[in-house]
Amino acid sequence: MNKKTYDILVLGLGGMGSAIAYELAKRGVSVCGVEQYSARHNKGGTHGESRIIRKAYPEKPDYVPLLNRSYELWDELEQHWPEELRNECGFLVAAPGDSPYLQDLDNAYQQHPTQHEQWNASEVRQHFPQFSLPESYRAYFDPFGGFLHVGRCLMAHQKLAERHGADLSFDEAVQSWESSENGITLKTNKQIVQAKKLIIASGAWMKPELAKYDIQLKIWRRVIFWYGEQLQFAPERFPSFVIEHQSTGFYGLPAVSDKGVKIGEHNIPFEIEKPEDADQPLTDHEEEVINRCVADIFPMLGSRHQFVKTCLYAVTPDHHFILDQHPEHENVLLAGGFSGHGYKFATVVGEVMTDLALEGKSNLPIDFLSLGRFFGK
């Protein structure tokens, strides 16, 4: 069996792992990345054509400095890639006027002032007649929002990492890894890899590792629907959005292909035990929830979706990320628990994890994403 040695090993080459491998390789680090599936597989959380990017961030104002840096890094990455990676079609968030979600967004803008507009339901219709919002709703429009071409972004990180010298291995099953004073030893079905450090970015497959320390990572199956209307929902005419409706949250993105406009539900748990359990038939409830939103908010779409896909959320107890050193092994780092709102941060996660691996610290404000919050520290 082949045996190779590197500076840093990255376990998992989805959206985050690929960005980490790229940043490491760009800085001249000897890096190996290992992924159990193909380069652009559809079994995790980095597929489905597009992902929302936005500076409107009610989830927690602490994310805004990381967002600002992620935008800079997406723009930098795009300079090295022949295709558009980020589309600034705008981002709309709308909810009942007294919604706590909007109040959190009010707070985020107060703490980190960023250009935006506030509209009532009538003003939303004037700008985007595709929306049919109740009169009690109010909305924020983020002109810096839009979407990422997730497939292109993933390919850019992988190909550019390899261009900088990274060894990326796909369709390779990990059998075990060990940490010692001498470094990391990882065994797969194809090779033995040794490295000074290991970064685990394995998405939902991180659940067993965190469970050892009583951190309960939940795996949610999410179903995404595409509706065939293209012209009225093209990026030139329609923004990415989050809509609070009937006590839950829906998100959507413009039509970037003949599949049409993309819509999903964000908040209702559909918990599964293992990532492999995601491949189940569509339930009546999952379909009814989306159909109700479409009928009320987007009546011009009709009720017939034409394409369905599942993806995974890896959800931490507080729905915030984990970017930190392993609780037991000094030469192991963890990047996970992105809880369904992480991909827009992939570039800055790559930078942060590279800084932690090489310098032991990051100059960005990431303390709120440390493991210490789960241990009362």
C-alpha positions as CSV (number, residue, x, y, z in Angstrom):
1,M,0.0,0.0,0.0
2,N,1.3,3.5,-0.9
3,K,2.6,5.6,1.9
4,K,3.0,9.4,1.6
5,T,3.9,12.3,3.9
6,Y,2.5,15.8,3.9
7,D,2.4,18.9,6.1
8,I,-1.4,18.9,6.4
9,L,-4.1,16.5,5.6
10,V,-7.7,17.6,4.9
11,L,-10.4,15.0,5.5
12,G,-13.5,15.8,3.4
13,L,-13.4,17.7,0.1
14,G,-16.9,19.2,0.0
15,G,-17.4,23.0,0.0
16,M,-15.3,23.7,3.1
17,G,-12.6,21.1,2.7
18,S,-11.9,22.1,-0.9
19,A,-11.6,25.8,0.2
20,I,-9.3,24.8,3.0
21,A,-7.1,22.7,0.6
22,Y,-6.9,25.6,-1.8
23,E,-5.9,28.1,0.8
24,L,-3.2,25.8,2.2
25,A,-1.8,25.0,-1.2
26,K,-1.9,28.6,-2.3
27,R,0.4,29.4,0.7
28,G,2.9,26.7,-0.4
29,V,1.9,24.1,2.2
30,S,2.2,20.4,1.2
31,V,-1.4,19.3,1.5
32,C,-3.3,16.1,0.8
33,G,-7.1,16.0,0.7
34,V,-9.2,12.8,0.9
35,E,-12.9,12.5,0.0
36,Q,-15.0,9.3,0.2
37,Y,-17.1,10.3,-2.8
38,S,-16.5,11.8,-6.3
39,A,-15.2,15.4,-6.7
40,R,-18.7,16.9,-7.1
41,H,-21.0,14.4,-5.6
42,N,-24.6,15.1,-4.5
43,K,-24.7,13.3,-1.1
44,G,-23.7,16.1,1.2
45,G,-24.5,19.8,1.3
46,T,-22.6,21.3,-1.7
47,H,-24.7,20.7,-4.8
48,G,-27.9,22.0,-6.3
49,E,-26.6,24.7,-8.7
50,S,-26.6,27.7,-6.4
51,R,-26.3,29.0,-2.8
52,I,-27.4,32.3,-1.3
53,I,-24.8,34.9,-0.4
54,R,-25.9,38.0,1.6
55,K,-24.6,40.6,4.0
56,A,-28.0,40.8,5.7
57,Y,-27.3,38.5,8.7
58,P,-29.9,38.3,11.5
59,E,-28.5,34.9,12.6
60,K,-25.8,36.7,14.6
61,P,-24.1,40.0,14.0
62,D,-20.7,38.5,14.9
63,Y,-20.8,36.8,11.5
64,V,-20.6,40.1,9.6
65,P,-16.8,40.7,9.8
66,L,-16.4,37.1,8.5
67,L,-18.9,37.8,5.7
68,N,-17.1,41.0,4.6
69,R,-13.8,39.0,4.3
70,S,-15.6,36.2,2.5
71,Y,-16.8,38.6,-0.1
72,E,-13.2,39.8,-0.7
73,L,-12.0,36.3,-1.1
74,W,-14.8,35.2,-3.5
75,D,-13.9,38.2,-5.6
76,E,-10.2,37.2,-5.5
77,L,-11.0,33.6,-6.4
78,E,-13.1,34.8,-9.4
79,Q,-10.1,36.6,-10.8
80,H,-8.4,33.2,-11.2
81,W,-11.4,31.4,-12.8
82,P,-12.8,31.9,-16.3
83,E,-16.5,31.8,-15.2
84,E,-18.8,34.0,-13.0
85,L,-18.8,32.6,-9.5
86,R,-20.9,35.2,-7.7
87,N,-24.0,36.9,-9.0
88,E,-25.1,40.1,-7.3
89,C,-28.9,39.9,-8.1
90,G,-29.8,41.1,-4.6
91,F,-31.3,39.5,-1.6
92,L,-34.8,40.1,-0.1
93,V,-35.9,39.1,3.4
94,A,-39.6,39.5,4.2
95,A,-41.7,38.6,7.2
96,P,-44.6,39.9,9.3
97,G,-43.8,43.3,10.7
98,D,-43.4,42.1,14.3
99,S,-41.2,39.2,13.3
100,P,-38.3,38.5,15.7
101,Y,-36.2,37.6,12.6
102,L,-36.6,41.1,11.3
103,Q,-35.9,42.5,14.7
104,D,-32.6,40.5,14.7
105,L,-31.8,41.9,11.3
106,D,-32.5,45.4,12.6
107,N,-30.0,44.8,15.4
108,A,-27.4,43.4,12.9
109,Y,-27.6,46.5,10.7
110,Q,-27.3,48.7,13.8
111,Q,-24.1,46.9,14.9
112,H,-22.6,46.7,11.4
113,P,-24.1,49.4,9.2
114,T,-24.3,48.2,5.6
115,Q,-26.2,49.7,2.7
116,H,-29.8,48.3,2.5
117,E,-33.4,49.4,1.8
118,Q,-36.6,48.8,3.8
119,W,-39.8,48.2,1.9
120,N,-43.4,47.5,2.7
121,A,-45.4,44.9,0.8
122,S,-46.5,47.3,-1.8
123,E,-43.0,48.5,-2.5
124,V,-41.8,44.9,-2.8
125,R,-44.4,44.3,-5.5
126,Q,-43.2,47.5,-7.3
127,H,-39.7,46.2,-7.4
128,F,-40.4,42.5,-7.8
129,P,-44.0,41.7,-8.9
130,Q,-43.3,38.0,-8.6
131,F,-43.9,38.3,-4.8
132,S,-47.4,38.3,-3.4
133,L,-46.9,39.3,0.2
134,P,-49.5,40.1,2.8
135,E,-49.9,43.8,3.5
136,S,-48.7,43.2,7.1
137,Y,-45.2,42.2,5.9
138,R,-42.2,44.4,5.8
139,A,-38.9,43.7,4.0
140,Y,-35.2,44.4,3.7
141,F,-33.4,44.4,0.4
142,D,-29.7,43.8,0.5
143,P,-28.1,45.0,-2.8
144,F,-24.9,43.1,-2.1
145,G,-26.8,39.8,-1.9
146,G,-27.3,37.2,-4.6
147,F,-26.0,33.7,-5.1
148,L,-22.9,31.7,-5.7
149,H,-22.7,29.2,-8.6
150,V,-21.8,26.4,-6.1
151,G,-20.7,23.8,-8.7
152,R,-18.3,26.3,-10.3
153,C,-17.0,27.5,-6.9
154,L,-16.3,23.9,-5.8
155,M,-14.5,23.1,-9.0
156,A,-12.5,26.4,-8.8
157,H,-11.3,25.5,-5.3
158,Q,-10.4,22.0,-6.2
159,K,-8.7,22.7,-9.6
160,L,-6.8,25.7,-8.3
161,A,-5.7,23.7,-5.2
162,E,-4.3,21.1,-7.5
163,R,-2.7,23.8,-9.7
164,H,-0.9,25.0,-6.5
165,G,0.4,21.4,-5.8
166,A,-2.3,19.8,-3.6
167,D,-2.9,16.1,-3.9
168,L,-6.6,15.5,-3.9
169,S,-7.9,12.0,-3.7
170,F,-11.6,11.1,-4.4
171,D,-13.7,7.9,-4.1
172,E,-11.4,6.9,-1.3
173,A,-12.9,5.5,1.9
174,V,-11.2,6.4,5.2
175,Q,-10.7,3.4,7.5
176,S,-9.0,5.1,10.5
177,W,-6.9,8.0,11.6
178,E,-4.6,8.3,14.7
179,S,-2.9,11.3,16.3
180,S,0.4,11.0,18.2
181,E,3.4,13.1,19.1
182,N,4.8,12.2,15.7
183,G,1.9,13.5,13.8
184,I,-1.1,12.0,12.0
185,T,-1.5,8.6,10.4
186,L,-4.5,8.1,8.2
187,K,-5.4,4.8,6.5
188,T,-7.8,4.5,3.6
189,N,-8.7,1.7,1.3
190,K,-6.0,2.9,-1.1
191,Q,-3.1,4.3,0.9
192,I,-1.5,5.3,4.2
193,V,-1.0,9.0,4.6
194,Q,1.1,10.7,7.2
195,A,1.0,14.4,8.1
196,K,2.0,16.9,10.7
197,K,-1.6,18.0,11.2
198,L,-5.2,17.0,10.2
199,I,-8.1,19.3,9.4
200,I,-11.5,17.5,9.6
201,A,-14.1,19.1,7.4
202,S,-16.4,16.1,6.8
203,G,-19.8,17.8,7.2
204,A,-22.5,15.5,8.5
205,W,-20.0,12.7,8.8
206,M,-18.4,14.6,11.7
207,K,-21.3,13.6,14.0
208,P,-19.6,10.5,15.6
209,E,-16.4,12.5,16.4
210,L,-18.3,15.3,18.2
211,A,-20.5,12.8,20.0
212,K,-17.4,11.5,21.9
213,Y,-17.4,14.9,23.7
214,D,-21.1,15.1,24.2
215,I,-21.6,17.6,21.4
216,Q,-24.8,16.5,19.6
217,L,-24.5,17.3,15.9
218,K,-27.9,16.7,14.3
219,I,-28.3,15.7,10.7
220,W,-31.3,17.2,8.9
221,R,-32.5,16.1,5.5
222,R,-33.6,19.0,3.4
223,V,-35.6,18.8,0.2
224,I,-35.2,21.4,-2.6
225,F,-37.7,22.0,-5.3
226,W,-37.4,23.6,-8.7
227,Y,-40.3,25.2,-10.5
228,G,-40.0,25.5,-14.3
229,E,-40.7,29.2,-14.8
230,Q,-37.5,30.8,-16.1
231,L,-38.1,34.2,-17.7
232,Q,-39.8,36.0,-14.8
233,F,-37.4,34.5,-12.3
234,A,-34.1,35.0,-14.1
235,P,-31.3,36.7,-12.1
236,E,-31.8,39.9,-14.1
237,R,-35.4,40.1,-12.7
238,F,-35.5,38.3,-9.4
239,P,-33.4,38.2,-6.2
240,S,-32.4,35.5,-3.8
241,F,-34.8,35.6,-0.8
242,V,-35.8,34.4,2.6
243,I,-39.5,34.6,3.4
244,E,-41.1,33.9,6.8
245,H,-44.5,32.4,6.2
246,Q,-46.9,30.4,8.3
247,S,-44.4,30.2,11.2
248,T,-41.5,28.8,9.2
249,G,-38.8,30.1,6.8
250,F,-38.5,29.5,3.1
251,Y,-35.6,30.4,0.9
252,G,-35.2,30.6,-2.8
253,L,-32.9,31.6,-5.7
254,P,-33.3,32.7,-9.3
255,A,-33.5,30.4,-12.2
256,V,-30.0,29.7,-13.4
257,S,-30.9,26.8,-15.7
258,D,-33.9,25.2,-17.4
259,K,-34.8,23.6,-14.0
260,G,-36.3,26.9,-13.1
261,V,-36.5,28.8,-9.8
262,K,-35.2,27.0,-6.7
263,I,-37.2,27.0,-3.4
264,G,-36.7,25.2,-0.1
265,E,-37.9,25.2,3.5
266,H,-35.2,26.0,6.1
267,N,-36.5,25.5,9.7
268,I,-38.6,22.4,10.1
269,P,-36.4,19.5,11.4
270,F,-36.4,16.3,9.4
271,E,-33.7,14.6,11.5
272,I,-32.0,11.4,10.3
273,E,-29.5,9.3,12.2
274,K,-26.9,8.9,9.4
275,P,-26.1,10.9,6.3
276,E,-26.8,7.8,4.2
277,D,-30.4,7.9,5.5
278,A,-31.1,11.0,3.3
279,D,-32.0,8.9,0.3
280,Q,-35.7,8.4,1.1
281,P,-38.9,9.1,-0.9
282,L,-40.4,12.5,-0.8
283,T,-43.0,12.7,1.9
284,D,-46.5,14.3,1.5
285,H,-45.7,16.7,4.3
286,E,-42.5,17.9,2.7
287,E,-44.3,18.6,-0.5
288,E,-47.3,20.2,1.1
289,V,-45.2,22.7,3.0
290,I,-43.5,24.0,-0.1
291,N,-46.7,23.9,-2.2
292,R,-48.5,26.1,0.4
293,C,-45.7,28.6,0.3
294,V,-45.6,28.7,-3.5
295,A,-49.4,29.0,-3.7
296,D,-49.5,32.0,-1.3
297,I,-46.3,33.9,-2.2
298,F,-45.7,32.9,-5.8
299,P,-49.1,32.2,-7.4
300,M,-47.7,32.6,-10.9
301,L,-45.6,29.5,-10.5
302,G,-48.5,27.2,-10.2
303,S,-48.3,24.1,-8.0
304,R,-46.2,21.7,-10.2
305,H,-42.5,21.4,-9.4
306,Q,-40.4,19.8,-12.0
307,F,-37.3,18.7,-10.1
308,V,-36.6,17.6,-6.5
309,K,-33.2,17.1,-4.7
310,T,-32.2,16.4,-1.2
311,C,-29.2,17.8,0.7
312,L,-28.0,17.7,4.3
313,Y,-27.7,20.2,7.1
314,A,-25.1,19.4,9.9
315,V,-26.7,21.3,12.8
316,T,-25.0,22.2,16.0
317,P,-27.0,22.7,19.3
318,D,-26.9,26.5,18.8
319,H,-26.9,26.5,15.0
320,H,-23.5,28.2,14.8
321,F,-20.3,26.9,13.2
322,I,-17.4,25.1,14.8
323,L,-14.0,26.4,13.8
324,D,-11.5,25.2,16.4
325,Q,-8.8,22.8,17.6
326,H,-9.9,19.3,18.5
327,P,-10.7,19.0,22.2
328,E,-8.2,16.2,22.7
329,H,-5.6,16.4,19.9
330,E,-3.5,19.5,19.4
331,N,-2.6,18.6,15.9
332,V,-6.2,18.1,14.8
333,L,-8.6,20.9,13.8
334,L,-12.3,20.8,13.2
335,A,-14.4,22.8,10.7
336,G,-18.0,21.8,10.8
337,G,-21.6,22.3,12.0
338,F,-22.4,24.8,9.4
339,S,-26.1,24.4,10.1
340,G,-27.5,25.2,6.7
341,H,-26.1,28.7,6.4
342,G,-22.4,28.1,5.9
343,Y,-21.4,27.9,2.2
344,K,-21.2,31.6,1.7
345,F,-18.4,31.5,4.2
346,A,-16.3,28.8,2.5
347,T,-13.6,31.2,1.3
348,V,-13.1,32.7,4.8
349,V,-13.3,29.3,6.4
350,G,-10.4,28.3,4.2
351,E,-8.4,31.2,5.4
352,V,-9.3,30.8,9.1
353,M,-8.5,27.1,9.2
354,T,-5.2,27.7,7.4
355,D,-4.3,30.4,9.9
356,L,-5.2,28.1,12.8
357,A,-3.1,25.3,11.3
358,L,-0.1,27.4,10.5
359,E,-0.1,30.1,13.1
360,G,-2.3,28.7,15.9
361,K,-4.6,31.7,15.7
362,S,-6.7,33.8,13.4
363,N,-6.9,37.6,13.3
364,L,-10.6,37.4,12.4
365,P,-13.1,37.4,15.3
366,I,-13.9,33.6,15.6
367,D,-14.1,33.2,19.4
368,F,-17.9,32.8,19.2
369,L,-17.3,29.7,17.0
370,S,-15.0,27.9,19.4
371,L,-15.8,24.6,21.1
372,G,-15.5,26.2,24.5
373,R,-19.1,27.4,24.3
374,F,-20.2,23.8,24.6
375,F,-18.1,23.2,27.7
376,G,-19.0,26.4,29.6
377,K,-15.8,28.1,28.8
